[in-house]
Amino acid sequence: MGSEPSTSSRFFALEQGIACSRYDVEVDKVEPYNLGKAARCPRCGGVIGMKPWLPPHRAELVLHGEELGDFIKAGGDDLLVSERFAQAFREEGLTGLEGFLPVEVLQVRRRRRGPKPLNIPRYFIVTVCFGHAAVDLSRSQIRYGTPPRCEECRSSGLDAIYSFTLEPGTWRGEDIFNPRGLLGVWTVSERFERFVARHGFTNMRLTPSEEYVWNPRGPHPLPTTKQGSA
């Protein structure tokens, strides 16, 4: 069964593990590779995602750390997950990931001296769904470049995030999703957080939504709440 929506649920922002960790790795897509059409909002027609990587999925992995993890960003909205993650996700009935198409790993190259990893997992490419849950601007600390204009996707350029909360009643139980008004910030449920901890999945960083900070321009707090911010 999927997660049961609850007004008291906590949410977490999901990111790849920190750089220079033991699981630090990058994905080189082997050319020629094909890209599909970016997803668009059904109401305003605006772009709400990157162009997806289409089959065949062939790649080389460049290992900066010591071993390969269960979760790897592959550029754009593409994610690689290990076979053990994919199997557990399906068996336990979690929701929000789409695709699960196999990736052919041609080779693993090391950036540093050391032995190649003995275990090379099978990987699958997945994408995170666009959820119905919407950011609650009155209770979030977010600065937009311009205020969102479309009520459906609420897409707009983000300048900074200093915490976020979802509008009560908008979440429909997905365990991982892109919120409306915060596209590109993968958000997961409490059940997903427990799932990751229970299985010990690697190269995943989960931050409570009320503690999540993203500011590419520097650690400057939001001075006041203005139009387009909350």
C-alpha positions in Angstrom: 0.0 0.0 0.0 1.1 3.6 -0.6 1.5 6.2 2.1 -1.6 7.5 3.8 -1.9 11.3 3.5 -1.8 13.1 6.8 -1.9 16.7 7.8 0.8 16.0 10.4 3.3 14.3 8.1 6.8 15.5 7.9 8.7 15.8 4.7 12.4 15.8 3.7 14.4 17.2 0.8 16.4 14.4 -0.9 19.8 15.1 -2.3 22.8 13.1 -3.5 25.4 12.5 -0.8 28.1 15.2 -0.3 31.0 15.6 -2.7 34.3 14.0 -1.8 32.5 11.3 0.1 33.3 7.6 -0.2 30.5 7.3 -2.7 31.4 10.3 -4.8 30.8 9.3 -8.5 29.7 10.9 -11.7 27.9 9.5 -14.8 29.3 9.9 -18.3 26.5 9.1 -20.8 28.0 7.3 -23.8 27.3 9.0 -27.1 25.4 9.0 -29.2 22.5 9.3 -26.7 19.0 10.6 -27.3 17.0 13.2 -25.4 13.2 13.3 -25.3 10.9 16.3 -24.9 10.7 18.1 -21.6 7.5 17.8 -19.6 5.1 20.7 -19.8 2.4 22.0 -17.5 -1.0 20.9 -18.7 -2.5 24.3 -17.9 0.0 27.0 -18.9 2.2 24.9 -21.2 5.4 26.0 -19.4 8.4 23.7 -19.2 8.5 21.9 -15.8 11.4 19.6 -16.3 14.6 18.8 -18.2 14.7 16.7 -21.4 14.8 13.0 -20.4 17.5 10.6 -21.4 15.9 8.0 -23.8 16.9 4.4 -24.3 19.4 2.8 -24.9 20.9 3.8 -21.6 24.7 3.2 -21.8 27.1 4.9 -19.5 30.5 4.9 -17.9 30.9 5.7 -14.2 33.7 7.9 -12.9 34.5 7.0 -9.3 36.0 9.8 -7.2 35.4 8.1 -3.9 35.9 4.5 -2.8 32.8 2.6 -3.8 29.5 2.8 -5.7 26.4 3.8 -3.9 22.7 3.1 -4.3 21.8 6.6 -5.6 23.5 8.6 -8.3 22.5 11.8 -10.1 22.9 11.4 -13.8 22.3 15.0 -15.0 19.1 16.8 -15.6 16.2 15.0 -13.9 17.7 11.5 -14.5 18.6 9.4 -11.5 20.3 6.0 -11.2 19.3 3.7 -8.4 20.8 0.3 -7.6 19.0 -3.0 -8.2 18.6 -3.6 -4.4 17.0 -0.1 -4.0 14.7 -0.7 -7.0 13.7 -4.2 -5.7 12.9 -3.0 -2.2 11.1 0.1 -3.4 8.7 -2.1 -5.5 8.3 -4.8 -2.9 7.4 -2.4 -0.2 4.9 -0.5 -2.4 6.5 2.9 -2.3 5.4 5.4 -4.9 6.6 8.4 -6.9 9.4 7.0 -9.0 8.8 6.2 -12.7 10.8 4.3 -15.3 13.1 1.7 -13.7 14.8 1.0 -17.1 18.1 -0.9 -17.0 21.4 1.0 -17.6 24.3 -0.7 -19.2 27.5 0.3 -17.3 30.3 -0.2 -19.8 33.1 0.5 -17.4 34.1 2.1 -14.1 37.0 4.5 -14.1 38.8 5.8 -11.0 40.0 9.4 -10.6 42.3 8.5 -7.8 44.7 5.7 -7.2 43.3 2.6 -5.7 41.6 -0.7 -6.7 38.5 -0.7 -8.7 35.4 -1.6 -6.7 34.8 -5.4 -6.5 31.0 -5.0 -6.6 29.4 -3.1 -9.5 25.6 -2.9 -8.9 23.1 -3.2 -11.6 21.6 0.3 -12.1 18.2 1.5 -13.2 17.3 4.9 -14.5 14.2 6.5 -12.8 12.5 9.9 -12.8 10.7 11.6 -9.9 7.0 12.3 -10.5 5.4 15.7 -10.4 3.2 15.6 -7.4 0.0 17.5 -6.5 1.4 18.7 -3.2 2.0 22.5 -3.3 4.3 24.7 -1.3 2.6 26.8 1.4 4.0 30.3 0.7 2.6 31.7 3.9 4.7 29.3 6.0 7.8 28.8 3.9 10.9 30.9 3.6 11.4 31.1 -0.2 12.6 33.9 -2.5 11.4 33.7 -6.1 12.9 35.8 -8.9 9.4 36.4 -10.1 6.1 35.3 -8.4 4.6 32.1 -9.8 1.8 32.9 -12.2 0.3 29.5 -12.9 -1.8 28.0 -10.2 -1.3 24.5 -11.5 2.5 24.1 -11.8 3.5 27.3 -9.8 6.7 27.2 -11.7 9.1 30.2 -11.3 12.7 30.9 -10.9 14.0 30.2 -7.4 16.6 32.6 -5.8 16.8 31.0 -2.3 15.2 28.6 0.1 15.5 28.7 3.9 12.8 26.1 4.7 9.6 25.0 3.1 6.2 23.6 4.2 3.5 22.0 2.0 -0.1 23.3 1.9 -2.4 21.1 4.1 -4.6 18.8 2.0 -2.6 19.0 -1.2 -0.3 16.0 -0.7 -1.8 12.8 -2.2 0.5 10.2 -0.5 3.4 10.0 -2.9 6.6 8.9 -1.2 8.9 10.9 -3.5 7.8 13.8 -5.7 8.4 17.3 -7.1 6.2 19.8 -5.2 4.2 22.4 -7.1 6.1 25.7 -6.6 9.4 23.9 -5.8 10.2 21.9 -8.9 13.6 20.3 -8.8 13.6 19.9 -5.0 12.9 16.2 -4.6 10.7 15.8 -1.6 10.1 12.6 0.3 7.7 11.3 2.9 8.4 10.0 6.4 7.9 6.5 5.1 10.6 7.0 2.5 12.9 8.4 5.2 12.3 5.3 7.4 12.8 3.1 4.3 16.2 4.5 3.6 17.3 4.2 7.2 16.0 0.6 7.5 17.9 -0.6 4.4 21.0 1.5 4.9 20.9 2.9 1.3 24.0 4.9 0.5 24.8 8.2 -1.2 21.5 9.8 -0.1 21.1 12.9 2.1 17.7 13.7 3.7 17.1 17.1 5.3 13.8 17.9 7.1 11.9 20.4 5.0 11.9 23.0 7.9 15.7 22.9 8.0 16.4 22.7 4.2 18.6 25.6 2.9 19.5 26.3 -0.7 21.1 29.6 -1.7 23.6 29.5 -4.5 24.5 33.2 -4.0 25.7 32.8 -0.5 24.5 32.4 3.1 22.4 35.5 3.3 19.1 35.2 5.2 15.8 36.5 3.8 15.5 40.0 5.2 11.7 40.3 5.0 8.7 38.7 3.4 8.1 40.4 0.0 6.0 39.8 -3.0 7.1 36.5 -4.5 8.6 35.4 -1.2 7.4 33.9 2.0 
